[in-house]
Amino acid sequence: MPSVHAERNRRGRQRSREGDTMLKLYRFPGATCAAKVLMALAEKSVLFEDICLDRTELATDWYRRLNPAGVVPTVIHDGVVIVESSVILNYIEDRFLGSGTRLRPDEPLLRASMNHWLKLLDDMLPSLGTATYAIAARDRYLALPQAERDAYYDAIPDAYVRQSRRDAIELGLAAPEAARALENLVGLTARVEDSLRDRPFLCGDFSLADISLAPFISRIETLGILASAPERPLFDGWWARVRERPSFITGVEGSTPAPAVAALRAAGTRHAEEIAGLIRVPVAG
Amino acid sequence: MPSVHAERNRRGRQRSREGDTMLKLYRFPGATCAAKVLMALAEKSVLFEDICLDRTELATDWYRRLNPAGVVPTVIHDGVVIVESSVILNYIEDRFLGSGTRLRPDEPLLRASMNHWLKLLDDMLPSLGTATYAIAARDRYLALPQAERDAYYDAIPDAYVRQSRRDAIELGLAAPEAARALENLVGLTARVEDSLRDRPFLCGDFSLADISLAPFISRIETLGILASAPERPLFDGWWARVRERPSFITGVEGSTPAPAVAALRAAGTRHAEEIAGLIRVPVAG
């Protein structure tokens, strides 16, 4: 247990009154998957210890012992480490079932639909990563000397993930998978539209599915990708309903520093024409 | 609904007496993720309609309408299509909760551990694919003329997945990710050993976690990878307990045609020395 480091990094939004039984969340500002967990904790009115890391701490030995992939979020509760946001979301609902908003439907087919959204969005993280790097995050790396950039690439263990990240940074929106990534992300709005024909949220009542999608949509809106999506009135209604929830305001908007949002938005604006050109919108008819 | 094709391909192990309310499973013989679903259905004593496809049918328009990725398993129940084996497994437990074996722990931390196993094994499918292609399945493709092989590669939509598959087939165990894939797979046995210190199955009682792992271990045993794993007595006990379950015998062993098993096993034997050489076993002490 990295108690020393945890103490050092603690920004205790809610200070522990229950000692070790209080849930601890490790995250860093603006991280999509940690934002899901923040939203769920807000919906369930769960007090927790909020431990904000900076990016360099993700690669440290003490953090890798908690989270071998070196990503956020990580949760520790009752002395047990839980990783993977979709696992954490279901844990929060199981553990705090009677508190705050019910976040999972009881009906088995609706529950399967919810779990499918969680899986789909996990599987779409590479597309969100490609889009974020190809449009905006590459600027931070391109400012480094080539040797430092190469060292960053070399530290990515999987050869194909490494090549994908290298392409997104070095080639930007000309990277081999950039167009497909944008289309996948815009395709989410069509899926939402289909799901909402007879319901206000993805699986009926508001659920973990909506929570998992919200930070994705927030990111593609900030990057200027959403502006190239075809008009989708049901999606627009959903997005307005999600954005006005206090859990979205604190968990997603409140967890991303304003300068980071501004940088993403500026990069999106700079590449707006290129983005629109890469998204092949099917002709209606 | 592909009723004509379904009729044509039906090998009805259990014929429907309930019409459309009977669960339909689309699979093909020897498919790892479909074997998980077969095991779960056997544990829950659920009657189902067993629809065996051949590989060419996965790419057809009617099947892609059910399963856009063109993979198995796909389930249809009460007129609703469910894809993704981990989603299907949880659905089966939710829907047939009171029937057969209970396959999910109630305690929230154990349930999180179970969901983590499901996620981990989903994420390890590329490693299993790389190992299977690099050791055995490549032979089938190398027998084709290069133009046909190129057409097969070109049909894979993601550039990095395409390159990974191409490397596994063209380069075999010399492919860039082959060694890491084998180490990931052997690493599963260490994880199992850790999980079993005080329990007979991964999450206490037998659960969906054990079901998800069983076809993986069966495959790496057949490919001769398991033989290079360090000795793990708790793992061995688990594997013996799993293999004697009727659900394993019908769902995993019974779902893979004997000639396919023989071909995988022969390829593993042929490459045994190379496999052992690629797996860096940490020195004890």
Interface residues (C-beta under 8 A of the other chain):
Chain A: H77 D78 V80 I82 V83 E84 S86 V87 I88 N90 Y91 D94 R95 P108 L109 R111 A112 N115 H116 K119 D122 P157 D158 A159 Y160 V161 Q163 S164 P176 E177 R180
Chain B: H77 D78 V80 I82 V83 E84 S86 V87 I88 N90 Y91 D94 R95 P108 L109 R111 A112 N115 H116 K119 D122 P157 D158 A159 Y160 V161 Q163 S164 P176 E177 R180
